[in-house]
Amino acid sequence: MEKFRKEFPVLRKGIYVNTAVYGLLYDSLLEWRQEHDLDFLIDGSDMREQSLKVISNTRTSVGRFFNCKRENVALVSNFSSGLNVLLEGLNSKKKVLLVENDYPSLNWSFENRDFEVFYMSMTANLEERIQETISSQKIDVLALSLVQWLDGFAIDLGFLKDLKKQHPSLIIMVDGTQFCGSASFDFDNSGIDVLGASAYKWLLAGYGNGFMLFSDQVKNEFAINNIGFNAADGDFNKKDEIRFAKKFEPGHLSSLIFGSLKFSLDFFERIGMDKITAHNRKLSEKAKAEFQKLGLLSDEVLGRKQHSTIFNIKANEATYQKLIDNDVFCAQRGDGVRLSFHFYNTEAEIDAIVKILKTGK
């Protein structure tokens, strides 16, 4: 991974462990964006066909990258917007199961409507308790983040797949914003019905782009009224033939913004998602072991076999300031400090953070 670190200028300023806030911009993406806008500057409306091709190719790339049928991919500006459009089409009599303190845009979107909502507190045996609640309360919808934003708690993907087999009518909806790009993922074989994600974090695609992935089954559960000329591909005759995913794209999409998403997906594929997955797993295992030695992790995290690359360590304001003073890019979340590692991080950087936590140097 060392050669790819050269793509990220911020890494020359310090230790960047803040991808959970914002994924880094990198040199080759910036060059592509500049060339794109230069073409618009010179060619004006002659760029229209090229722009439409960029959007189409982005949809194809998203589908290939996550193994989702192309026609089931919706391009959206962010997860929150896509989810709110979706929930407007869901029967309000559904029973919904959420996780306490999950990402606000996820929980609020359900709470702000008339669904009957149940909650799970975060514990090491979360999956077991979810299974019991779904059966006892006859839950219709399970909605949660694949990786929790506050502390990196990662749901067992195998559990979700088995859960869907046991409860075929259950609608499983997930926020993949803190997951997608950190590890390989196969949507069509996941058991998940809806995955939405903003791409400015782990996919390094910048602000303003994201996507929704849908299973074939789930499209019959939602009555989406969103519509616009772009959804019909600018064809008056297609008003009544708009496919489900295109209803999330009523207006024109930016080829700069969504082209950036495609560029990043291509970038990740050049590196190799298998390599990224393996590297991030090593970072996760090392960070967990080191922070455990220092007594900085919660019982919920310690009780898990696997964890993501996001850690919330027990730390006060002084510790946070010490990290900042030593050029560690991180964030305060809850009662601690959140550190989030991606493929451009190294095990040596974890050692450096541990040294700072121990000595302040």
KOLMILO-347046 format. One record per residue (C-alpha): residue number from 0; chain; x, y negated, z negated. Coordinates in Angstrom, 3 decimals, padded with zeros to 6 digits, always signed. Example, Ala and Ser with C-alpha at 12.3 -4.5 7.8 and 13.67 -1.06 7.14 Angstrom:
BEGIN
 seq mol       xx       yy       zz
   0   A +012.300 +004.500 -007.800
   1   A +013.670 +001.060 -007.140
***
This chain:
BEGIN
 seq mol       xx       yy       zz
   0   A +000.000 +000.000 +000.000
   1   A +002.970 -002.293 -000.456
   2   A +003.055 -003.445 +003.175
   3   A -000.587 -004.564 +003.004
   4   A +000.116 -006.725 -000.045
   5   A +001.902 -009.141 +002.280
   6   A -001.520 -009.992 +003.785
   7   A -002.649 -011.673 +000.547
   8   A -000.997 -015.022 -000.308
   9   A -002.644 -015.202 -003.745
  10   A -000.579 -012.220 -004.877
  11   A +002.504 -014.426 -004.727
  12   A +000.998 -016.661 -007.416
  13   A +000.443 -014.004 -010.060
  14   A -001.382 -010.779 -010.902
  15   A -004.807 -010.866 -009.273
  16   A -007.179 -008.599 -011.189
  17   A -010.357 -010.529 -010.443
  18   A -011.850 -008.786 -007.409
  19   A -015.065 -008.264 -009.404
  20   A -015.469 -012.052 -009.103
  21   A -014.153 -012.557 -005.582
  22   A -012.277 -010.356 -003.149
  23   A -009.209 -011.981 -001.663
  24   A -009.027 -013.626 +001.731
  25   A -006.140 -012.312 +003.800
  26   A -003.990 -013.594 +006.635
  27   A -005.273 -011.516 +009.549
  28   A -008.926 -012.240 +008.689
  29   A -008.181 -015.959 +008.534
  30   A -006.510 -015.771 +011.933
  31   A -009.539 -014.005 +013.421
  32   A -011.923 -016.596 +011.951
  33   A -009.863 -019.457 +013.346
  34   A -009.772 -017.887 +016.800
  35   A -013.524 -017.285 +016.661
  36   A -014.293 -020.928 +015.897
  37   A -011.771 -022.130 +018.465
  38   A -013.642 -020.119 +021.103
  39   A -016.880 -021.841 +020.052
  40   A -015.153 -025.219 +020.191
  41   A -013.975 -024.632 +023.733
  42   A -016.835 -022.591 +025.213
  43   A -019.967 -023.821 +023.401
  44   A -023.106 -021.942 +024.407
  45   A -021.097 -019.676 +026.698
  46   A -020.192 -017.875 +023.484
  47   A -023.796 -016.832 +022.873
  48   A -023.589 -013.393 +024.442
  49   A -020.313 -012.706 +022.704
  50   A -021.852 -013.727 +019.378
  51   A -024.769 -011.341 +019.843
  52   A -022.301 -008.576 +020.637
  53   A -020.397 -009.300 +017.422
  54   A -023.588 -008.912 +015.382
  55   A -024.484 -005.680 +017.149
  56   A -020.988 -004.289 +016.650
  57   A -021.076 -005.237 +012.974
  58   A -024.256 -003.220 +012.491
  59   A -022.588 -000.255 +014.177
  60   A -019.477 -000.607 +012.024
  61   A -021.474 -000.750 +008.785
  62   A -023.404 +002.360 +009.774
  63   A -020.232 +004.248 +010.665
  64   A -018.280 +003.104 +007.608
  65   A -020.960 +004.254 +005.153
  66   A -022.448 +007.069 +007.256
  67   A -025.887 +005.504 +007.645
  68   A -027.950 +005.597 +010.818
  69   A -027.417 +002.380 +012.743
  70   A -031.153 +001.718 +012.970
  71   A -031.374 +001.899 +009.170
  72   A -028.817 -000.880 +008.618
  73   A -029.992 -004.422 +007.845
  74   A -027.556 -007.332 +007.811
  75   A -028.368 -009.785 +005.027
  76   A -026.682 -012.839 +003.544
  77   A -026.419 -011.189 +000.112
  78   A -027.810 -008.397 -002.036
  79   A -030.189 -010.621 -004.019
  80   A -031.981 -011.964 -000.944
  81   A -032.351 -008.531 +000.610
  82   A -033.717 -006.997 -002.590
  83   A -036.329 -009.704 -003.064
  84   A -037.630 -009.259 +000.477
  85   A -037.805 -005.520 -000.095
  86   A -039.681 -005.686 -003.398
  87   A -042.373 -007.902 -001.944
  88   A -043.412 -004.828 +000.022
  89   A -043.466 -002.337 -002.869
  90   A -046.684 -001.341 -004.648
  91   A -046.683 -003.167 -008.001
  92   A -048.206 -000.137 -009.755
  93   A -044.893 +001.706 -009.536
  94   A -043.103 +002.666 -012.741
  95   A -039.523 +001.402 -012.637
  96   A -036.516 +002.496 -014.698
  97   A -033.688 -000.041 -015.179
  98   A -030.460 -000.174 -017.186
  99   A -030.214 -002.803 -019.900
 100   A -027.807 -005.647 -019.094
 101   A -027.460 -004.556 -015.491
 102   A -026.701 -007.302 -012.985
 103   A -029.328 -010.065 -013.464
 104   A -030.305 -010.297 -009.794
 105   A -031.190 -006.612 -009.879
 106   A -033.185 -006.526 -013.115
 107   A -034.795 -009.944 -012.735
 108   A -036.144 -009.050 -009.299
 109   A -038.210 -006.261 -010.856
 110   A -039.026 -008.095 -014.088
 111   A -040.373 -011.091 -012.186
 112   A -043.027 -008.928 -010.561
 113   A -045.837 -006.798 -011.965
 114   A -044.075 -003.444 -012.153
 115   A -044.238 -001.358 -015.317
 116   A -040.600 -001.439 -016.378
 117   A -038.700 +000.965 -018.643
 118   A -035.113 +000.462 -019.810
 119   A -032.109 +002.654 -020.588
 120   A -029.417 +001.437 -022.976
 121   A -025.836 +002.045 -021.900
 122   A -024.387 +005.195 -023.463
 123   A -021.782 +007.736 -022.398
 124   A -024.530 +010.277 -021.593
 125   A -026.555 +007.850 -019.493
 126   A -027.283 +010.314 -016.679
 127   A -028.729 +012.898 -019.057
 128   A -031.030 +010.325 -020.605
 129   A -032.109 +009.012 -017.218
 130   A -033.113 +012.510 -016.188
 131   A -035.167 +012.997 -019.345
 132   A -036.934 +009.638 -018.990
 133   A -037.795 +010.152 -015.328
 134   A -039.510 +013.434 -016.211
 135   A -041.246 +012.303 -019.398
 136   A -042.441 +008.913 -018.141
 137   A -043.126 +009.971 -014.543
 138   A -040.898 +007.222 -013.177
 139   A -041.408 +006.214 -009.529
 140   A -038.327 +004.026 -008.996
 141   A -034.819 +004.216 -010.431
 142   A -032.855 +001.009 -009.815
 143   A -029.319 +000.449 -011.064
 144   A -025.829 -000.644 -010.068
 145   A -023.412 +002.054 -008.954
 146   A -020.776 +000.194 -010.975
 147   A -021.800 -002.081 -013.824
 148   A -020.625 -005.654 -013.433
 149   A -019.825 -006.260 -017.111
 150   A -017.585 -003.294 -017.890
 151   A -017.155 -001.137 -014.786
 152   A -019.312 +001.765 -016.055
 153   A -019.728 +003.981 -012.972
 154   A -022.765 +006.166 -012.379
 155   A -022.064 +009.762 -011.353
 156   A -022.830 +009.925 -007.623
 157   A -023.276 +013.688 -007.803
 158   A -025.947 +013.139 -010.439
 159   A -027.939 +010.867 -008.129
 160   A -027.780 +013.426 -005.332
 161   A -029.020 +016.206 -007.619
 162   A -031.668 +013.934 -009.114
 163   A -033.125 +013.280 -005.681
 164   A -033.294 +017.014 -004.982
 165   A -035.160 +017.571 -008.241
 166   A -037.492 +014.594 -007.729
 167   A -037.950 +014.144 -003.948
 168   A -040.597 +011.447 -004.362
 169   A -038.399 +009.323 -006.663
 170   A -037.178 +006.138 -004.987
 171   A -033.511 +005.607 -005.860
 172   A -032.346 +002.035 -005.291
 173   A -028.805 +000.877 -006.037
 174   A -026.701 -002.248 -006.022
 175   A -023.368 -001.376 -004.422
 176   A -021.768 -004.811 -004.679
 177   A -019.230 -003.780 -007.332
 178   A -018.602 -000.427 -005.636
 179   A -018.626 -000.593 -001.843
 180   A -015.054 -000.911 -000.597
 181   A -013.466 +000.522 -003.731
 182   A -013.966 +004.166 -002.726
 183   A -015.257 +006.317 +000.131
 184   A -019.026 +006.673 +000.278
 185   A -021.440 +008.777 +002.364
 186   A -024.884 +007.188 +002.247
 187   A -026.887 +009.730 +004.240
 188   A -025.723 +012.539 +001.954
 189   A -025.988 +010.616 -001.320
 190   A -029.661 +011.078 -002.201
 191   A -029.965 +007.293 -002.436
 192   A -032.898 +005.645 -000.659
 193   A -031.804 +002.013 -000.710
 194   A -028.320 +000.576 -001.111
 195   A -027.779 -003.153 -000.991
 196   A -024.479 -004.955 -001.330
 197   A -022.844 -008.335 -000.967
 198   A -019.518 -007.957 +000.831
 199   A -017.452 -010.794 -000.648
 200   A -016.035 -008.692 -003.459
 201   A -014.482 -005.262 -002.815
 202   A -014.972 -005.427 +000.969
 203   A -013.018 -008.725 +001.157
 204   A -015.345 -010.161 +003.793
 205   A -015.937 -013.628 +002.339
 206   A -019.183 -015.264 +001.274
 207   A -022.479 -015.059 +003.146
 208   A -022.600 -011.473 +004.357
 209   A -023.963 -008.226 +003.043
 210   A -026.131 -005.316 +004.084
 211   A -028.983 -003.028 +003.144
 212   A -028.942 +000.694 +003.930
 213   A -032.182 +002.700 +004.037
 214   A -033.096 +006.369 +004.102
 215   A -035.656 +007.539 +006.637
 216   A -038.048 +008.527 +003.854
 217   A -038.114 +005.248 +001.974
 218   A -039.285 +003.125 +004.900
 219   A -042.795 +004.493 +004.390
 220   A -042.862 +003.203 +000.798
 221   A -042.570 -000.493 +001.658
 222   A -044.839 -002.841 +003.596
 223   A -042.494 -005.613 +004.734
 224   A -044.173 -008.752 +006.087
 225   A -040.956 -010.599 +006.910
 226   A -040.869 -011.533 +010.591
 227   A -039.107 -013.860 +012.980
 228   A -038.056 -014.175 +016.613
 229   A -034.615 -012.743 +015.916
 230   A -036.180 -009.635 +014.360
 231   A -037.768 -009.005 +017.746
 232   A -034.451 -009.651 +019.527
 233   A -035.925 -012.789 +021.074
 234   A -038.493 -010.763 +023.011
 235   A -042.155 -011.888 +022.848
 236   A -043.286 -008.377 +023.761
 237   A -041.586 -006.783 +020.749
 238   A -043.511 -008.637 +018.041
 239   A -045.401 -005.488 +017.040
 240   A -042.480 -003.092 +017.558
 241   A -039.952 -004.421 +015.035
 242   A -038.171 -001.607 +013.233
 243   A -037.994 -001.609 +009.437
 244   A -034.395 -002.774 +008.995
 245   A -034.723 -005.630 +011.506
 246   A -037.478 -007.183 +009.392
 247   A -034.698 -008.279 +007.055
 248   A -033.198 -010.360 +009.880
 249   A -035.944 -012.826 +010.868
 250   A -033.551 -015.564 +011.961
 251   A -030.233 -015.921 +013.727
 252   A -027.134 -014.460 +012.090
 253   A -023.674 -016.027 +012.128
 254   A -021.133 -014.186 +014.247
 255   A -018.377 -015.835 +012.183
 256   A -019.778 -014.591 +008.882
 257   A -020.828 -011.118 +009.968
 258   A -017.880 -010.769 +012.283
 259   A -015.769 -011.222 +009.156
 260   A -017.530 -008.212 +007.668
 261   A -016.768 -006.136 +010.736
 262   A -013.151 -007.286 +010.705
 263   A -012.761 -006.215 +007.075
 264   A -014.352 -002.823 +007.704
 265   A -011.897 -002.311 +010.554
 266   A -009.073 -003.449 +008.268
 267   A -010.081 -000.902 +005.627
 268   A -010.235 +001.831 +008.248
 269   A -006.729 +000.942 +009.436
 270   A -005.468 +001.358 +005.896
 271   A -007.572 +004.501 +005.452
 272   A -010.429 +004.775 +002.960
 273   A -008.989 +008.055 +001.732
 274   A -005.783 +006.223 +000.781
 275   A -007.687 +003.347 -000.809
 276   A -009.830 +005.778 -002.789
 277   A -006.822 +007.735 -004.037
 278   A -004.857 +004.592 -004.916
 279   A -007.751 +003.051 -006.809
 280   A -008.328 +006.284 -008.710
 281   A -004.702 +006.210 -009.881
 282   A -005.065 +002.595 -010.971
 283   A -008.252 +003.459 -012.865
 284   A -006.707 +006.421 -014.646
 285   A -003.577 +004.515 -015.629
 286   A -005.452 +001.424 -016.787
 287   A -007.873 +003.495 -018.853
 288   A -005.035 +005.424 -020.505
 289   A -003.059 +002.280 -021.313
 290   A -006.006 +000.266 -022.615
 291   A -007.144 +003.253 -024.663
 292   A -003.746 +003.372 -026.381
 293   A -004.250 -000.254 -027.363
 294   A -007.770 +000.428 -028.684
 295   A -009.324 -002.036 -026.234
 296   A -012.103 +000.061 -024.668
 297   A -015.682 +000.758 -025.752
 298   A -016.907 +004.178 -026.826
 299   A -019.168 +004.290 -023.745
 300   A -016.169 +004.015 -021.438
 301   A -013.995 +006.378 -023.459
 302   A -016.716 +009.000 -023.363
 303   A -016.725 +009.161 -019.564
 304   A -014.696 +011.554 -017.426
 305   A -014.320 +009.006 -014.634
 306   A -014.410 +005.244 -014.573
 307   A -014.255 +002.554 -011.922
 308   A -011.400 +000.081 -011.506
 309   A -013.220 -002.554 -013.578
 310   A -012.413 -002.765 -017.298
 311   A -013.752 -005.025 -020.004
 312   A -011.145 -005.070 -022.759
 313   A -011.766 -006.245 -026.300
 314   A -010.229 -009.709 -026.298
 315   A -010.901 -013.111 -027.812
 316   A -010.404 -016.564 -026.342
 317   A -006.747 -016.630 -027.367
 318   A -006.022 -013.361 -025.553
 319   A -007.800 -014.610 -022.465
 320   A -005.756 -017.791 -022.510
 321   A -002.579 -015.764 -022.974
 322   A -003.362 -013.801 -019.817
 323   A -004.145 -016.963 -017.878
 324   A -000.939 -018.620 -019.087
 325   A +000.990 -015.613 -017.766
 326   A -000.595 -015.961 -014.302
 327   A -003.075 -013.112 -014.653
 328   A -006.256 -013.858 -012.683
 329   A -009.146 -012.435 -014.757
 330   A -012.555 -013.393 -016.154
 331   A -014.339 -013.607 -019.475
 332   A -017.445 -011.448 -019.522
 333   A -019.552 -010.643 -022.562
 334   A -017.376 -010.378 -025.650
 335   A -014.208 -009.501 -023.785
 336   A -012.015 -010.041 -020.761
 337   A -012.781 -008.273 -017.492
 338   A -009.900 -006.955 -015.409
 339   A -010.674 -005.509 -011.980
 340   A -008.096 -003.683 -009.862
 341   A -008.146 -003.083 -006.102
 342   A -005.841 -001.457 -003.567
 343   A -003.591 -004.523 -003.445
 344   A -002.770 -004.024 -007.121
 345   A +000.017 -001.807 -008.429
 346   A +000.693 +000.366 -011.451
 347   A +003.572 -001.974 -012.274
 348   A +001.055 -004.802 -012.637
 349   A -000.874 -002.743 -015.172
 350   A +002.377 -002.306 -017.104
 351   A +002.941 -006.061 -016.953
 352   A -000.559 -006.765 -018.301
 353   A -000.040 -004.268 -021.122
 354   A +003.231 -006.000 -022.023
 355   A +001.481 -009.364 -022.129
 356   A -001.265 -007.949 -024.360
 357   A +001.371 -006.527 -026.695
 358   A +003.853 -009.380 -026.805
 359   A +002.438 -012.364 -024.997
 360   A +005.371 -012.420 -022.566
***
